């Protein structure tokens, strides 16, 4: 019996968390690969989970266990016949496509997800009424459920995504659902076969012992808060990770997997991680992520991400540990899960939908870190101050290793060593915060003041003219410290700059500098005007500086807020001053280009980025086939693949070879300090054409090299992409 119920819970959870990344990736290309797509999907899934828990609670309350078992078999069967592989026949709105995305999810997976969501509390409730030693504490089944979720989450990007296309994935999921239906039927039959003697005596004793138990509204609010903070932090840390690398299942599932793993640990029969360890670890992990995040320090992912993920895991363990410690009697199990789910939904709604509407920067993430510290159990706030000597040695180590980094003569190494020193000191400094701020109120005020002071200090370094936040990210327009340039940021990455000097405002800067690869390319081509040019990604319109009278330049931009900034002549004038005919098409570049049936371009320039990440659906075989269909016979494809975290050369090499084209690359990275001060930025560009003759002037230029692929990097398609294979490693790979 224990095996039957555990297996049913395991399979239902695995199906739930297999569906999440599968369906989310299916819709991702329509929304430009924006990081908020996954967060919005998570909110929908949390809402469906809440609906399932509410259904489980109410049906249990009014129908009893046997009546609920009979009823639940009906929606389980109906859900199978509502499984849809269809697609909403509409284009998502470019301004705020949240409602469209919710509609898509409701049509494709909504009802089956609702039915699966109700399974965990129901089966635990049913199991609690069966004569079995484990029925005394059915909460351990929640750990089995989350273990199934954890395995499915990591199995999807590592195995299923690379082995099966979407059609095969949906068929496999449907087969898994049939197995789930059979298991549920077996569990329901087991419940219905119970007679009075089969009901566990502990259930009767529990009912009697529970008759006088009341759950106060204060305790319910406490449960909601303890579920709210980790859920909201989950979306915050996911957004932080995917903004600069890529919105892809691999980076979606890591935080969500850690989140589920905390439930496995805290609800296990024999906890593997002691509660005291997590409470102590939280002291060390509060300041490092706050300092890194507030300072906007651009470290390597191998340093930055582990710190944020470790902090998220520990903070979630603390909150979920308190949920486990304060859980009610098993007879109140479904109500407990209902409040837990409500807190999760509210946390998701806050980060994904409310925070973007009320904050013009991502301030909710550090605020929630502080909230996680405030929710610590009161008796654990203050601990013995045993770390004075450790802090002393941390400071000494930082003082000693800093000169080592500087003496290497490598600026990046010195920066990383300095960051490690800062993290080391901050880690032990957090212990003192908790010692002297020995009440939740003082923790909130102390850390809140630290956050406010740090934010004001960072903002004082730049004169910010505009900060805006939308579905596709945070935008900022600022004036540099020397009052020479207007700067445009998307997320943490500079996406354009323009000189304030009226005599020089037409100069192309940053990654598009006339002395850089793009400038060399435009100087080499000898097309007679008019030229027809498509550009993916608008930025501030810098590429318009290369437009000539008679040319037609079509910018494809998914974020309407970017166009608003680029057309504001008080900030940027590239579009206004361009002698060519300039148009901007709002929407995802690939979708918009496919919908234009009457175009044929001389040049297609890929410069679409979400912060530092190129949407992966623009770098697939199917995307290349589309580009070729819209390119004239002697046309050229140009790609900006500048990236802090990924080496995309082997990806482009595979794609260009597969398309039967020739390609060359220039890594314009070795710049002098004077060039960087003049806003020429390091960049990597790739050009491709059907014939070498179309690139003859670049072929003779020694700065342009033939593309090289790399073993282990396969051809990317709409059904396969492997971000892990192109990530830059600490040893330079």
Protein Blocks (a to p, Z undefined) as FASTA:
>chain_A
ZZmmmmmmmmmmmmmmmmmmmmmmmmmmmnoopaklmmmmmmmmmmmmmmmmmmmmmmmm
mnojmlmmmmmmmmmmmmmmmpccbdcdbdddfklmmlmmmmmmmmmmmmmmmmmmmmmm
mmmmmmmmpccfklmmmmlmmmmmmmmmmmmmmmmmmmmmmmpcfklmmmmmmmmmmmmm
mmmmmmmmmmmmpcfklpcfklmmmmmmmmmpccdfklmmmmmmmmmmmmmmmmmmmmmm
mmmmogcfklmmmmmmmmmmmmmmmmpmbdfbdfklmmmmmmmmmmmmmmmmmnopacdf
klmmmmmmmmmmmmmmmmmmmmmmmpccfklmmmmmmmmmmmmmmmmmmmmmmmmmmpcb
dfklmmmmmmmmmmpcfklmpccdfklmmmmmmmmmmmmmmmmmmmnopaklmmmmmmmm
mmmmmmmmmmmmmmmmmcfklmmmmmmmmmmmmmmmmmmmpccfbdcddfkoccdddddf
kopaccddehjbcfbdcdfblklmmpcghjlofklmklmmmmmpccdcddddddehjkno
lmmmmpcehiacddddfblklmmmmmmmklbcklmmpmbdcdddeddfklmmmmmmkbcc
fbdcdfbdehjaccfklmcfklmmmmmmmpcfkbccdddfbdfkbcfklmmmmmmmmnop
acdddddfbccfklmmnopacdddddddfbfklmmmmmmpmkbccddddehiacddfkbc
cfklmcccfkoZZ
